[in-house]
Amino acid sequence: MNGNFKFSRVVMVSLLSLLAFSMMAFLINADKVNNFDSTIIQFIQGFEAPVLTQIMEFFTFIGSTATVIVLCLVIIFFLYKVLHHRTELILFVVVVAGSPLLNFILKSIFQRARPDLHRLIEIGGYSFPSGHAMNAFTVYGILTFLLWRHIFNRSGRTLLLLFSSIMIAMIGISRIYLGVHYPSDIIGGYLASAFWIGISIGFFQRYKERQPVPSKRLLKRS
């Protein structure tokens, strides 16, 4: 009963994220977010300064595909060699590998042009949803889920949650600051990633719950 409740709760969060993403996509298609996007862009870019630009370029580099690949390889090594968690490793690989594929499909469907207001860097491709936002939410989101159960003190969990939240937020903000994404692109990326992570975690938990528990006799023999 408790397992079914957890599965239902995770799937519900995932479906709510999908619904919110669909609403955002509808509003974008109906040109209902233009004022929202321009207001946020003007506010964030109003803080433009040479030092801040370097900081934002650093965070956008952290969220790039090449950096994410290196980070994921380190995490995979940690999960495999240190924690010895094979099934969690599979979950991590599936979630991280599926996110860019989902982003590619969504961008191909919506084909939203990037903003052309005040770009500080040049980049091609479509805009919605943000690939950097999806990468950040996916990697740090699933990493938080996997490490949460191995950190038993409140301060450690708080630091983990705070670190992941800051990384996700700053990578998204950096894309707006640098003028290559609308705020609605970032929100859409977060929501799409939340849907993907939620579905993946839900079925992962269901799989774990259905695994037979080793008996004490077998444990003693091993």
C-alpha positions, -999 to 999 in steps of 0.1 A, spaced: 0 0 0 28 24 9 47 14 -22 16 21 -44 12 54 -27 48 65 -34 44 54 -70 11 72 -74 26 104 -58 56 104 -81 36 98 -112 11 125 -102 39 150 -98 52 140 -132 18 144 -149 13 178 -132 47 188 -147 35 176 -181 3 196 -178 22 227 -168 45 223 -197 16 219 -221 0 251 -207 33 269 -212 36 256 -248 0 267 -255 7 302 -241 39 305 -262 21 294 -293 -7 319 -286 18 348 -280 6 352 -245 40 353 -227 56 381 -247 52 407 -219 63 382 -193 94 372 -212 105 408 -221 99 420 -185 121 393 -170 148 397 -197 150 434 -191 152 429 -154 180 403 -155 200 420 -183 197 453 -163 224 439 -140 249 435 -169 285 441 -159 318 426 -172 323 405 -140 288 393 -140 290 383 -176 320 362 -169 301 345 -140 272 338 -163 294 324 -190 309 301 -164 275 288 -154 264 284 -190 296 264 -196 288 242 -166 254 234 -183 269 227 -217 268 192 -232 305 186 -230 307 196 -193 276 175 -185 292 145 -201 323 148 -180 303 153 -149 281 123 -156 312 101 -161 324 111 -127 290 104 -111 288 70 -129 323 61 -115 312 72 -80 279 52 -82 297 21 -95 329 20 -76 321 38 -43 284 31 -36 283 -2 -56 247 6 -68 242 -11 -101 204 -4 -104 208 32 -94 235 35 -120 211 23 -147 185 48 -135 210 76 -138 222 66 -173 186 63 -186 175 96 -172 206 116 -183 206 100 -218 169 104 -223 168 141 -214 187 154 -245 167 131 -267 135 145 -253 148 180 -257 157 174 -294 122 160 -300 104 189 -283 126 215 -301 119 199 -334 81 200 -327 79 236 -315 107 252 -336 107 284 -316 133 310 -327 158 323 -301 154 358 -288 172 385 -308 171 414 -283 205 417 -267 227 387 -272 261 385 -254 270 351 -271 260 336 -304 244 302 -307 222 284 -332 193 260 -329 158 264 -316 149 279 -283 120 260 -266 125 242 -243 160 252 -231 185 223 -234 207 238 -207 177 241 -183 168 205 -190 204 193 -186 207 211 -153 174 200 -138 180 164 -150 215 159 -137 212 177 -104 177 165 -98 185 128 -103 218 132 -84 199 147 -54 174 118 -55 202 92 -56 224 108 -28 195 118 -6 190 83 8 227 80 17 228 113 36 212 108 70 218 142 87 196 172 81 225 196 74 239 173 48 206 170 30 201 207 32 234 214 16 227 189 -11 194 205 -19 208 240 -17 237 232 -40 214 215 -66 189 243 -65 216 270 -70 232 251 -99 198 246 -116 187 282 -111 220 298 -121 224 278 -153 189 288 -163 194 325 -154 227 325 -173 209 317 -205 185 346 -200 213 370 -191 233 360 -221 203 366 -243 200 332 -259 168 320 -242 134 334 -232 124 329 -195 96 307 -208 122 285 -225 138 280 -191 106 272 -173 96 249 -201 129 231 -198 125 226 -160 90 213 -165 99 189 -193 128 176 -172 106 173 -141 82 151 -161 109 129 -174 126 125 -140 93 118 -123 82 91 -146 117 75 -145 118 76 -107 83 62 -104 90 31 -125 124 27 -108 107 26 -74 81 2 -87 108 -21 -100 127 -20 -67 96 -28 -47 89 -59 -68 123 -73 -63 124 -103 -39 140 -96 -6 169 -120 2 161 -143 31 183 -143 62 195 -178 54 208 -168 20 224 -137 35 242 -159 61 254 -183 34 268 -154 13 
